[in-house]
Amino acid sequence: MASFGESPDQRLAGVLRSVVTHAHAVVRETRLTEDEWNAAIKFLTDAGNITTDTRQEFVLLSDVLGISMQTIAVNNQACEDATEATVFGPFFVQDAPRIDQGEDIAGGAPGQPCWVEGTVKDTDGNPVAGARIEVWEADDEGLYDVQHTDGRVYGRAWLESDNDGTFRFWGLTPTPYPIPHDGPVGTMLQSTGRSPYRAAHLHFMVSAPGRRTLVPHIFVEGDPRLEAGDSVFGVKDSLIKTFETHDANEPTPDGRSLDESWASTRFDVVLAPEDV
């Protein structure tokens, strides 16, 4: 503990003292063996080796240990009726394609079409125009585009809210899927009898000048995984939304012609002030 006393960065020193305190306590309380410690080192090495530009095993590890949600909890102080945040996940990428209002993010991926609409407002109820809305999701096979090796792009895009704060787009009805479990994190889950499955969800990231960037995703009301448990502990009751199913012959909100059933949902976003 004293070795950090001369650190020029006292915040860093304080965090490291806390890490050392708790890590040493784990070793003492569990009477950790040298073989177990070596296994832990190998586990972390394997997590680093499998990590790429499109797969972040350490984010996955943080997620399944609940550390991601704990970090979100301490960094997103409740503010009036501002929308709650949840886990970021390992599949966001920069440079997603831009779409206009009402366009489709699916990019040809398999799944039931889903109309998503809502508003972006501040905590005073004023519409937030020009908010950047990033959205991304898996297809109905539970795969994100970056899990393929051919460079395909689907299930992700960004758009801006209109002057009245509204937004709308076509996507896919979310379905449950397993997190990547072919690496060390998956081995850990299997060894402890835990399921890798996530509740069905659609990711958002909403940002605007003067507002705290919000990273939520919405969950499907009635999804059995909501009861069985989400492998990364990301579910919040306020983010569970109704996804209404419509027959193919029912008119769509924008007049789009479909020869299959489709769904619709609404997600109204409230952004907290940046300095809260």
C-alpha positions in Angstrom: 0.0 0.0 0.0 2.8 2.4 0.9 4.5 1.8 -2.5 1.9 4.0 -4.1 2.5 6.9 -1.7 4.7 8.9 -4.1 2.4 8.6 -7.1 1.8 11.9 -9.0 -1.7 10.7 -9.8 -3.5 10.3 -6.5 -6.7 9.1 -8.1 -4.7 6.2 -9.7 -3.0 5.5 -6.5 -6.3 5.3 -4.6 -7.8 2.9 -7.2 -4.7 0.7 -7.1 -4.7 0.6 -3.3 -8.3 -0.6 -3.4 -7.5 -3.2 -6.0 -4.6 -4.5 -3.9 -6.7 -4.5 -0.7 -9.5 -6.6 -2.3 -7.2 -8.9 -4.4 -5.1 -9.8 -1.3 -8.3 -10.4 0.6 -9.5 -12.9 -2.0 -6.2 -14.8 -1.8 -6.4 -15.0 2.0 -10.1 -15.8 2.2 -10.0 -18.6 -0.4 -6.5 -19.8 0.5 -5.7 -19.6 -3.3 -3.3 -22.3 -4.4 -0.4 -21.6 -6.8 -1.9 -23.9 -9.4 -5.2 -21.9 -9.2 -3.3 -18.6 -9.5 -1.5 -20.0 -12.6 -4.8 -21.0 -14.0 -6.1 -17.5 -13.5 -3.1 -16.1 -15.3 -3.6 -18.5 -18.2 -7.3 -17.5 -18.2 -6.4 -13.8 -18.6 -3.8 -14.6 -21.2 -6.4 -16.5 -23.2 -8.8 -13.6 -22.9 -6.2 -11.3 -24.3 -5.3 -13.7 -27.1 -8.8 -14.1 -28.3 -9.6 -10.4 -28.3 -9.6 -8.6 -31.6 -10.9 -5.3 -33.1 -14.4 -6.8 -33.3 -14.4 -9.1 -30.2 -13.5 -7.8 -26.7 -13.3 -10.7 -24.3 -12.4 -8.5 -21.4 -15.7 -6.5 -21.8 -17.5 -9.9 -21.9 -15.7 -10.9 -18.7 -16.7 -7.6 -17.0 -20.3 -8.2 -18.2 -20.7 -11.7 -16.9 -19.2 -10.8 -13.5 -21.6 -7.9 -13.1 -18.8 -5.4 -13.0 -20.1 -3.6 -16.1 -23.5 -3.0 -14.5 -21.9 -1.9 -11.2 -19.8 0.6 -13.0 -22.9 1.9 -14.9 -24.7 2.2 -11.6 -22.1 4.4 -10.0 -21.6 6.6 -13.1 -25.3 7.2 -14.0 -26.8 9.0 -11.0 -30.6 9.0 -11.1 -31.9 12.3 -12.4 -35.6 12.9 -12.3 -37.2 10.8 -15.0 -34.1 10.3 -17.2 -33.9 7.0 -18.9 -31.9 4.3 -17.2 -28.6 3.0 -18.7 -27.5 -0.6 -19.0 -24.5 -2.6 -20.3 -22.7 -1.4 -23.5 -21.8 -4.9 -24.7 -18.9 -6.0 -26.9 -20.5 -5.5 -30.3 -20.6 -1.7 -30.8 -18.4 -0.5 -33.7 -17.6 3.0 -35.0 -18.6 4.1 -38.5 -22.0 2.5 -38.7 -24.0 3.6 -41.8 -26.2 6.7 -41.4 -29.9 6.3 -42.2 -32.7 8.8 -42.6 -35.9 8.6 -40.6 -38.0 5.6 -41.4 -35.2 3.6 -43.1 -34.2 0.1 -42.4 -31.1 -1.0 -40.3 -31.6 -4.7 -41.0 -29.4 -4.7 -44.1 -30.9 -8.0 -45.3 -30.4 -9.9 -42.1 -32.9 -12.6 -41.3 -35.6 -11.8 -38.8 -39.1 -10.4 -38.3 -39.4 -6.7 -39.4 -39.9 -4.4 -36.5 -41.0 -0.7 -36.6 -39.3 1.3 -33.8 -40.4 4.8 -32.9 -40.0 7.3 -30.1 -38.9 10.7 -28.9 -35.8 12.2 -27.4 -36.5 14.8 -24.7 -34.7 16.4 -21.8 -35.8 16.1 -18.1 -37.9 19.3 -18.5 -39.9 17.6 -21.3 -38.4 19.7 -24.1 -37.7 17.8 -27.4 -34.0 17.3 -28.2 -33.4 18.0 -31.9 -30.5 16.5 -33.7 -29.7 13.9 -31.0 -27.4 11.2 -32.5 -29.1 7.8 -32.1 -26.9 4.7 -32.6 -28.7 1.4 -32.8 -27.4 -2.1 -33.2 -28.7 -5.6 -32.8 -28.3 -9.3 -33.7 -30.2 -11.2 -36.4 -32.7 -13.9 -35.5 -29.9 -16.4 -35.4 -28.3 -14.5 -32.6 -25.3 -13.2 -34.6 -24.1 -9.6 -35.0 -22.5 -8.6 -38.3 -19.0 -8.4 -36.8 -19.2 -12.1 -35.8 -18.8 -12.9 -39.5 -15.5 -12.8 -41.3 -16.6 -11.4 -44.6 -17.0 -7.8 -43.7 -20.8 -7.7 -44.0 -22.7 -4.9 -42.3 -26.2 -5.3 -41.0 -28.3 -4.6 -37.9 -26.6 -1.3 -37.1 -26.9 2.3 -38.1 -27.3 5.8 -36.7 -29.8 8.5 -37.3 -30.7 11.9 -35.8 -33.9 13.0 -34.1 -36.1 15.5 -35.9 -36.8 19.0 -34.7 -39.6 17.7 -32.5 -37.3 15.1 -31.0 -39.0 12.1 -32.8 -37.2 9.2 -34.4 -38.3 6.1 -36.3 -36.7 3.2 -38.2 -37.2 -0.4 -39.2 -35.2 -3.1 -37.6 -35.6 -6.7 -36.5 -37.7 -8.0 -33.6 -35.0 -9.0 -31.0 -34.6 -12.6 -30.1 -32.6 -14.2 -27.2 -29.1 -15.3 -28.1 -26.0 -16.6 -26.3 -23.0 -14.3 -25.8 -19.8 -15.6 -27.4 -19.0 -18.7 -25.4 -16.3 -20.3 -27.4 -13.5 -18.6 -25.4 -12.3 -18.4 -21.8 -15.4 -16.6 -20.6 -17.6 -19.3 -22.1 -15.5 -22.0 -20.4 -15.9 -20.2 -17.1 -19.7 -20.1 -17.5 -19.9 -23.8 -18.4 -17.6 -24.7 -15.5 -20.0 -22.9 -13.1 -23.2 -24.1 -14.6 -24.3 -20.7 -15.9 -26.2 -20.1 -19.1 -24.6 -17.8 -21.8 -28.0 -16.6 -23.0 -29.0 -13.0 -23.0 -32.6 -11.7 -22.9 -33.8 -10.4 -26.3 -32.8 -6.8 -26.8 -32.1 -3.9 -29.1 -29.1 -1.6 -28.3 -29.2 2.2 -28.3 -26.7 4.9 -27.6 -28.1 8.4 -27.6 -26.0 11.6 -27.4 -26.6 15.3 -27.7 -24.7 18.5 -26.7 -25.2 19.4 -23.1 -26.7 16.0 -22.3 -25.3 12.9 -20.6 -24.7 10.2 -23.2 -27.1 7.4 -22.6 -26.4 3.7 -23.3 -29.6 1.7 -22.8 -31.2 -1.2 -24.7 -34.8 -2.3 -24.7 -36.0 -5.7 -23.8 -39.0 -7.7 -25.1 -41.9 -8.0 -22.7 -42.9 -11.6 -22.3 -39.4 -13.0 -23.2 -38.9 -16.2 -21.1 -35.2 -15.1 -20.6 -36.4 -12.2 -18.5 -37.4 -14.8 -15.8 -34.6 -17.3 -16.5 -31.9 -14.6 -16.1 -29.8 -12.4 -18.4 -26.2 -13.6 -18.5 -24.8 -10.1 -18.1 -27.4 -8.8 -15.6 -28.5 -6.0 -18.0 -32.2 -6.1 -17.5 -34.0 -3.2 -15.9 -37.8 -3.1 -15.5 -38.0 0.4 -17.0 -36.4 -0.9 -20.2 -38.8 -3.7 -20.9 -41.1 -2.7 -23.7 -44.1 -4.1 -25.4 -43.5 -5.4 -28.9 -46.8 -5.7 -30.6 -47.2 -8.3 -33.4 -49.1 -7.4 -36.6 -50.4 -9.5 -39.5 -48.9 -9.0 -42.9 -52.2 -7.4 -44.2 -52.2 -4.8 -41.5 -51.0 -1.4 -42.8 -47.5 -0.3 -41.6 -46.9 3.1 -40.1 -45.1 4.3 -43.2 -47.0 2.4 -45.9 -44.3 -0.2 -46.4 -45.7 -3.4 -48.1 -44.8 -6.6 -46.3 -45.7 -10.2 -47.1 -45.0 -11.4 -43.5 -45.9 -10.5 -40.0 -44.2 -7.6 -38.4 -43.8 -6.0 -35.0 -43.8 -2.5 -33.6 -42.6 -0.9 -30.4 -42.1 2.5 -28.8 -39.1 3.8 -26.9 -39.2 7.3 -25.5 -35.8 8.5 -24.3 -35.2 11.2 -21.6 -31.6 12.5 -21.4 -30.1 13.8 -18.2 -28.1 17.1 -18.2 -24.4 16.5 -18.9 -23.2 17.8 -15.5 -25.4 15.5 -13.4 
